[in-house]
Amino acid sequence: MPSPDSIDLLAPFLVPPRDGRHRLFHGRGKTLPGWEGLTLDRFPPVLVATLFDDYDAATLAALEQRLGEALPGLDCDTLVFQHRHRRPAVTEVRRGALPKTAWARESGLRYRLDFQRGQNLGFFADMAPGRAWLRERSEGKRVLNLFSFTCAFSVAALAGGARSVVNIDLSRPALALGQENQNANGFADAQVHYLPHNVFRSWKKLHALGRYDLIVADPPSAQKGSFLVERDYPKVLARLSKLLAPEAELLLCLNAPWLPADWLREQAAERLPGATFEGRLPGAPGFDEAAEPALKALAYRYQRPAP
């Protein structure tokens, strides 16, 4: 647990980034001893401090004071503490006031933030390389976004010129936010489907909407009652060949700190014949890790095997 005196160790991270990154400090990467339970994200005019440990009152007061002083230099006027160590997570405004509508901005696109959602704001900054990968490859393509949440991948695909996009996720509110993101970025008339369904009960529906040139699979690591990564991800991989066009690309994501990237590669090799591993995407700026990152994003090229 850090002491209030160690607050100055955060000073190098409290400067405006030149590359548009959202994550200013990634304590979860264990690169700064004592502050493993803290992350700092900048969404002007809001600075979000996410607390994974139950810091004592003196440390919290010192942290609030230091971050409050840094707000003007970061083009922010609002400081939010999110206590992820609590169940459920608690989000509180410590300085300023939340804007009526808050956005994460990335590569000319914007994504709505929801501070009432709970522990997730509706946008995952660590997936920036995945959105860039998809955007670069989407022109004229039919895209399937599995476990789409708030459909950030969908927006990136549309920005890249996708012919159509299908989003599927159990959460209706998440999909509603995804449609808001679509409209906010000028794609209201695009051919996009939003399916508030369980993936495992929707294979026929997904197949009826077409064979896909690009598939993104970014499932939760554990979602009570619906998805456990070690049990269910292999089942998803085994079904994908029936949804893919004869030549296609995939982005397979895994966010489970206890599973290495090789686990996913082994599952894909066994259950998705015709898929060739192309490479692992780099981590997003600001997400420095002392060991293997929790998030793995693996790119594949698919060629349907000869009968």
SVG drawing of the C-alpha trace seen along z (x, -y; Angstrom):
<svg xmlns="http://www.w3.org/2000/svg" viewBox="-32 -25 40 58">
<polyline fill="none" stroke="black" stroke-width="0.4" points="0.0,0.0 1.5,-3.4 2.0,-6.1 0.8,-9.7 4.5,-10.7 4.8,-8.6 2.3,-10.6 5.1,-12.5 5.9,-9.2 2.8,-9.9 4.0,-13.4 5.6,-12.2 2.3,-10.7 0.2,-13.8 1.1,-15.6 -1.0,-15.9 -0.1,-13.0 1.0,-13.9 -0.4,-10.7 -4.0,-11.0 -3.8,-8.1 -6.5,-7.9 -4.5,-5.9 -2.1,-8.2 -1.1,-5.7 -1.5,-1.9 -0.7,-0.7 -2.2,2.7 0.8,3.3 3.0,3.4 5.6,1.0 5.5,-1.3 5.7,0.5 3.1,-0.6 0.6,-1.9 -0.6,1.4 -4.2,0.6 -4.5,-2.6 -5.2,-3.6 -5.7,-7.1 -7.7,-7.8 -8.2,-11.1 -11.4,-11.9 -11.4,-15.7 -13.0,-17.4 -13.0,-14.3 -10.1,-12.6 -11.0,-9.2 -9.0,-7.5 -9.9,-3.9 -9.1,-2.3 -8.7,1.4 -7.4,1.4 -9.0,0.0 -6.6,-2.9 -6.6,-4.6 -8.2,-8.0 -4.8,-9.8 -3.7,-8.3 -7.0,-9.1 -6.9,-12.7 -3.3,-13.1 -4.3,-11.5 -7.3,-13.8 -5.2,-16.9 -2.5,-16.0 -4.9,-15.0 -7.0,-18.1 -3.9,-20.3 -3.2,-18.5 -6.7,-19.0 -6.1,-22.4 -2.9,-21.2 -4.7,-18.1 -7.6,-20.2 -9.9,-18.7 -12.1,-20.2 -13.8,-17.1 -12.2,-14.4 -13.9,-11.0 -12.9,-8.3 -14.2,-4.8 -13.9,-2.3 -13.6,1.0 -12.7,2.8 -16.3,2.4 -19.1,4.6 -20.9,3.2 -18.4,0.6 -19.0,-2.9 -18.3,-6.0 -18.1,-9.4 -17.3,-12.9 -14.6,-14.4 -14.0,-17.7 -16.1,-19.6 -19.2,-18.1 -19.8,-15.6 -20.8,-17.1 -24.3,-16.2 -22.7,-14.1 -19.1,-12.7 -17.2,-11.2 -14.0,-9.3 -12.4,-10.6 -10.1,-8.4 -8.9,-8.8 -11.6,-11.3 -14.4,-9.2 -16.2,-9.5 -17.7,-7.0 -20.3,-7.8 -19.2,-7.3 -21.7,-6.2 -20.7,-7.0 -23.9,-5.4 -23.2,-2.0 -21.1,-0.6 -17.6,0.6 -17.5,0.2 -17.8,-3.2 -18.8,-1.8 -15.4,-2.2 -12.2,-0.1 -9.2,-2.3 -6.9,0.8 -8.5,2.0 -7.4,-1.0 -5.0,1.2 -7.9,3.6 -10.1,0.8 -7.4,-0.5 -6.7,3.0 -10.4,3.4 -10.8,-0.1 -7.9,0.5 -9.5,3.7 -13.2,3.0 -13.8,1.3 -16.6,3.2 -16.6,6.0 -19.3,7.7 -18.4,7.6 -19.6,9.6 -18.9,8.2 -19.4,11.0 -19.9,9.9 -20.1,6.4 -20.9,4.5 -21.3,0.9 -20.2,1.6 -16.9,-0.4 -15.6,2.1 -18.7,1.5 -18.1,-2.3 -14.5,-1.6 -15.6,0.7 -18.1,-1.8 -15.4,-4.5 -13.3,-2.1 -16.1,-1.7 -17.7,1.6 -20.5,2.8 -22.5,4.1 -22.1,4.8 -23.8,7.2 -23.5,6.6 -24.6,9.3 -24.6,8.9 -26.8,10.0 -27.1,6.4 -29.8,4.3 -28.6,1.1 -25.1,1.7 -26.4,2.1 -28.5,-1.0 -25.4,-2.9 -23.7,-1.3 -26.5,-2.6 -26.0,-6.1 -22.3,-5.8 -23.2,-4.9 -25.5,-7.9 -23.1,-10.3 -20.4,-9.5 -22.6,-10.1 -23.5,-6.5 -27.2,-6.6 -28.0,-5.2 -25.5,-2.4 -26.5,1.2 -26.1,2.3 -28.0,5.0 -28.2,5.0 -29.0,8.4 -29.7,8.5 -29.2,12.3 -27.1,15.0 -24.5,15.9 -25.0,19.7 -28.7,19.5 -28.3,17.3 -26.1,19.2 -28.9,19.6 -29.8,16.0 -26.1,15.0 -25.8,17.4 -29.0,16.0 -27.5,12.5 -24.6,13.6 -21.1,15.0 -18.7,12.6 -15.4,11.2 -14.3,10.0 -15.2,11.4 -14.2,9.9 -14.6,12.0 -14.0,10.2 -15.8,12.2 -15.9,11.5 -13.6,13.7 -16.4,14.6 -20.0,13.5 -22.2,15.3 -24.7,17.6 -23.7,16.9 -20.0,17.2 -16.9,18.8 -13.9,18.3 -12.2,21.7 -15.4,23.6 -17.1,21.5 -14.5,19.8 -13.6,23.2 -17.2,23.7 -17.3,20.3 -14.2,21.0 -15.6,24.3 -18.7,22.6 -17.0,19.8 -16.2,21.7 -19.9,21.9 -20.1,18.0 -16.9,17.1 -16.7,16.3 -14.3,18.5 -11.5,16.0 -11.8,13.8 -9.9,12.3 -10.5,12.6 -9.5,10.8 -9.6,13.1 -9.3,11.3 -8.7,12.7 -8.8,10.7 -8.0,13.2 -4.8,12.6 -4.5,16.3 -4.5,17.5 -1.5,17.0 -1.9,16.1 -0.7,19.6 -3.9,21.0 -6.0,19.1 -3.6,20.0 -3.9,23.7 -7.7,23.5 -7.9,21.8 -5.5,24.3 -7.6,27.2 -11.1,25.9 -10.8,23.5 -9.1,25.3 -8.1,22.9 -7.2,20.1 -3.5,19.0 -2.1,16.9 -0.9,13.6 0.4,11.9 -0.4,10.4 -1.5,6.7 0.6,4.4 -0.6,3.0 -2.4,-0.4 -0.3,-3.4 -0.2,-3.9 -0.9,-0.3 2.7,0.6 3.1,4.1 5.9,5.7 4.7,9.2 2.5,10.6 -0.5,8.2 -3.9,9.4 -5.4,8.5 -4.3,10.5 -5.5,9.6 -4.6,12.1 -5.0,11.6 -5.8,14.5 -6.3,15.0 -8.9,17.6 -8.9,19.7 -11.7,22.3 -10.2,25.8 -10.7,27.8 -13.5,30.4"/>
</svg>
